[in-house]
Amino acid sequence: MADVLVKNVTKVYDHKKNGGVIAVKDLYLECKDRELLAIIGPSGCGKSTTLRMIAGLEEITEGDIIIGKTRVRNAKPRDLNVAMVFENYALYPHLNAYDNICLNLKVKGVNKAEIEKKVREASKILEIDDILGMQIHQLSSGQKQRVSLGRAIVKNPDVFLVDEPISHVDVRVRINVRFELKKLFKSMGATAIYVTHSQEDAIALADKIAVMKDGELQQVDTANELYENPENTFVAEFVGQPAINLVKGRFEMIKDVLYFKFSGGVITIPKNKYISLENIKNRGGILGVRPCHLAICHTEENDEMGDIIKGEITNLNYHGDFTLISVKCGDDILLVQSPGFFYGSAGELAALRLELDKISLFDEETGSSLTKKQK
C-alpha cells in the first residue's frame, strides 16, 4: 500500500476561456498508508474531480499528486497501481458478472485457481454469489455497483479510489457492505479514498473525513471532531442529522458575563466556550446548537444558568426512536430531538433547555468558528 499526497492542487476547466471554471482550488490533502479517507460535500464541490486527478484520469492544472514515490503527472493511468470504482459502474456489457470481476486478473496472467479464489471471496463479501453467471443487462443497479466494487477488490491495488460505490444499493445490503468493506480494507492494510455524499457511509468507513465546498477544503478531521468542533457554519450544517440549528443574534457583555441575544431570548455563554473575548463581545454572531442538545423542560424550571428559552410548538415528526419537534422562539424555528414518542401537540407552549457545553459559536460575516476547541 502507499501514502497519497494531494499537494496544493488546482483544477481549471477551459482555462483559456475567460479564466475557465475552477473545479478544485489549492487543495491539500494527505491520506496516509493504510488509512481510509472519505471526501464528502454537495454535488459540484470537486470531490469526484479530485478522485479522478489522483487516478490520473484528469489533468492537474497546478500542484502535484504523489502516490507512494510516484508523481501522477509522470505516469500513465494504467501504470498506477490503483483501483477505481466508479458511480456509473464502467462494466463490459458483453461479459457476465464473473468475467467482469476477474478481467484485470486474466490480463495479468493470474492462474485460474487464484482467480477463482479471489472472485469467490469478493462475491461472498458483496452477496453476489448467485449472480456471477448473469449478463450485465440482467442485473439491477445495485448488483452492477457490487460487481464493479468486486473488480476493484480482486486487483489488490496500492490505493482504492472509490466514487459512490453503493449509492443505489438497498439499505439492508448497504449496511452490510459498509461493515464488510471496512473490515476488508483493514484486513488488507488498504489505503483508500472514498468519495460520497452520504454522511452515514463516510462515518461508518473512514478514519478521517474531508469536507469540501465549491472546490475548496473546509475541514479534514475525524467524524467526532467534525461534529463536535466544526470550523465553520458550512461544516456544522453539512455534518450531522438532523441538521444543526443556526441562530443569528448578537454577543453582548454585561457585568463580565457574555450573553447571546436573539429574537427568541437570551443565552449565557460559558467562559470556556469562546476563544477570545475581545473578538466576540458586542458584535453580531451565530449560535449553533444541535437538536439532540436541546430538551423540552417544564416552563416553571429555574433559568439560573441562562440556558432556558421559551417558545411555541409548531410541528412534530415521529421517527421511531425519536420525535423531531419544531419550536418557534421569536422569529426563529428551533428543532428539538426528543427520545422516543413525544406526548405533545402543535400550539402548546414549551421551554427549551440548552446543553451549554455543547453549543458552537460562529462569526456572522465569515461563518468561521469562534468556539474554543473542546478536548
N, C-alpha and C positions, 0 to 999 in steps of 0.2 A: 504494500500500500504506500501512499505518498501524501505529503503536505500539498495544499493548494493555496497559492498566494495570488490574490487579485490586487494589484498594486496601482492605485490611483488611475483606474481605467475609466475612460470616457468613450462612448459610442455615439456617433452622429450619423444619421441617415441623410443622404442627399446634401452633404455639407457644401457643395458647390452652388446650391440654390438658396439664396437669401439666408445663408448661415446654417441651413439644414435644420433637422429635427433632432434634438438631444434626447436619446433614449436612456442613457446611463451617464451620470456625471461624477467624475473624480471619485470613483468607488474604491474603497479599501476594505478588503475582507481577507481573513485568514481562516482556513479550515485545516486544523492540524491532523497529522497522521492518526487514523483510526477514529476520527471524530465524525459525528453526524451533525451537519449544519443545515438548518431549514431557512429558506428565504421566503418571506410572506409579504403581502401587500396587495392593494387593489389592482384590478386589471389595468394594464398600461403603465405599471410602475417601473418596469425594466427588469423584473426578476427572470423571465424566460430568456430575454436577450442576454443577460449575464451568463446564464447557463450555457447558451449556445456559443458565446465567446470562449468560455472555458473549454468547451468541446472542440474548438477550432472551426466551428461552422459559421461564425460571424467574424468579420474583420474588426480588429481593435483600432479605433481612431487614435487614441492616446493611452499611454500607460503600458502595463505589462502584466501577463499572467504566467505563473510558473507552477508546473506540476512536478513535484519532486525536484529534479535538477533540469527539467526540460522546459524551455521557453515555448509557449504555444505558438508564438509568431514564427518560430523557426521550424515548426513541424507541420506535417500534413495530418489532417484529422485521422486518417487510417493508421498513422504511426503512433498516435497517442493511445496508451492502454487504458481507455476509459470506456464505460458502457453507459449509453444514454437511453433512457426510457421516455418516449415522447407521449404527450397527451393524445396525439392523433394516431397512436399505435404503430404506424410505419411497418405494417406487416405485408408479406408477399401473398397476394390472393391466390396464386396457383399452387401454393404449398399448404399442407394441412398444419394443424397446430404444433404437432411434434416436430415436423421438419423446420418450421419457423423458429422454434426454440433452439434447435441444435445446428442451424445453418452455419453459424460462425465457427463452431467446433469442427464441422466437416471440412470447411475451407482450410482450417489449420491442420488437418490430417489427424485429429484425435481418433483413437481406435473406437470401435463400435461399443465395446463393453463400458468404456469410460463415459461415452456419450449417453448410453442408456442409464447409467447410474446417476449422472448429473441431471438429466431431464426428469427422471422419476423423483429425485429429491426435491427439485424445484416445483414439480407439479403437485406433490403432496402438500407442500407449504401453501401453495396458491389454490388448492382444492380444485384442480382441473384434470385429475387423472382420467375422468370419464369423457373428456372432450379432445384428447390428444390426437385421435384419428379423424376428427372432423375438419372440414374445409372452413376457411376463414369466413366465407359468406354465410355459413350456418351458425356462426357464433353471435351472441349478444354483445353489446358494447362493453359490458363489464368483463365478459370472458376474453374479448380481444385485448383489453388492457392487461389482464393477468398473463396472457400469452406473451405480450410484449415485455412485461416485467420478468417473466421466466427466461426469456432470451438474454436479458442482462445478467441475471443471477448466474447462469451456467458459464458465462465468459470469464468469471473470476478476475475482474479488472483491478487496476490500481485505484481507480476512483469511480464510484457510481454517480452519475448525473441523472437525477430523477425529476421529471416535469409532470406534475399532476397525474400520477400513475393510477390512482384508484378513485378518481372523481366521479366515475359512473358506476362504481361497484355498490351493490346494495349494502345496507347498514350492517347486517349481521356479518357478512363476509368482510366488509371493510374493517370492522373492529378486530377480527381475527388476523387479517392481513397486516394491519398495523403492528400487532403484537409479534407476529411471526417475522415480519421484516426487520424489526429492531433486533430480535433475537438472532436472526440470520446475520445481519450486519455486524453485530457484536461478536458472534462466534467466529466469523471470518476475519475479524480485525479490520473491517472495511472502513475506508474513507468515503463518505457520501455527502453530496449536496443535493438537497431536496427542495424543489420549488412547489409551493402550494398556496391556494387561497384559504385553505382550511386551518383554522387555529387548532382544531382537535388533532388533525394529522401531525402538525408541527410539534405540538406539546407532547404527543404520545411518542414520537420518534426521535426528536432532536436533542442533542446535548446543548446546543446553542441555537438561538433564533435571530435572524437578521430581518429587521422591518424596513421596507423601502417605500418611498413615495416620490412620484414624479422623477424617477431615475436617481434619486439620492438616498443614501443610507440614513435612516433616522436613529436607529439604535440596534446594537447587537449584544445579546446577553442571554442568560438562562430564562426560561419561561417565568420562573418565580420573580426574577428581578424586573422583567418587563411589566409584570402585573403589579408588583408592589412599588416599584420605583421607575415609572415611565419618565423619559427625559423630556417629553413634550406632550401636548394635548392630542396630537395625532396618534402617537403610540398608546396613550391612555384610552382613547376611543376604539382603536383597532384591536387591541388585545383585551380579551375578557368578554364573557357573555353571562348575563345581559350586559349591555353597554354601560359604561360609567356615566354618572350624572356629572355634567359640567355646568356650573352656575357662575354667571358673571356678576361681579359686585365690586366692592372697594375695601381695601385694608385700611383700618384706622387705629391709631394708637391713643388709648385713653388711660391715664394714670399707670403707665408702664405695662399695660396689658394690650396685646394686639387682638383686634376683632376683625371679622369679615362681615360686612353688611351687604345684604342683597334684598331683593323685593319681598322675600318671604320671611326675613328675620335677621338675627344677629348670631354669629357663631364665634366662640372664643377660640383663638389659635394657640395651642400649647407652644412654649418657648423652644421645645426640641424639634419642632416641625419645619422651621424656616432656616435657610442658610444664613441670611444677613438681614438684620432688622432695617438697616439704612436703605437697602434695596427693595424693601417691600412695604414699609409703612406709608400711609397717606397716598396710595396710588391704586389705580384700577387693577383688578386681578380676576382669576378664575379659580374657584374651588372645585375639586374633583372628589366625589365620594361614590364608591361602587354600591349597587343596590343591596348586596349582601352585608354591607357595613352600615345599613340603616335598619331600624326596627320600629315597629308600631308600639307605643307605650301608652300608659294611662295619662290622660290630659292633666290630671292633678299632680303628677310627679314633679318633684323639685327640679329646677333648672340651674342649680348652683354651679355646674361645670360649664354652662353656656353651650350645652350640646343638644338642646331640645328646640325644635321648631314646630310650628303648628300649621295645619292646612286642612284641605277637604279631599276626601277620596273621590276620584273621578272615574276610575275603571279598575277592574280586577280580571286577571287572566290566570286560570289554574293550569299548572304544568305537571301535575302528578306529585313530584316530590317537593314542589314549592309553588307559591302563588306570587305572581308579579302584580304589584299594586301601584297604580298611578295616583299621586297625591299632588294637588295644586297648592303651592305655597307662594302667595303673592302672584307674580307674573310667571313663575317657573313651575314646571311639572317635574317632580322627582319620582323615580322608580324605586320601589322597595321590594326586595326579595324576602318573602316571609316563608319559613319552613312549613311544609305540608299544606293543608287547606286552611285558608283564612276566612273566619266567620265574620264577614262584614259586608257592606254594600255601598254602592256609589251614593254620594250625598252626605255621608257621615263625616263628622269632624275627626281628625286624627292628630296625634302628637308623634313626632319622629325623633328618635334618639340616634345621634351620630356616634360612631366609634372614632373619637378624635385622633387616636393614634394611627388610624388608617387613612386619613384624608390626604389629598395631594393638593399642592398649590402651584399655580402657573401664572406667568406674566401675561397680561391681557393682550399686549401688542404682538409679542413674538411667539407666544404659546409655550415657551421654554419653562422647565421646571424651576420652582423656587423652593422646593422641598429639600430639607436635609436628608441625605440618603440614609435609610434605616438599615442597620446591620442585623 
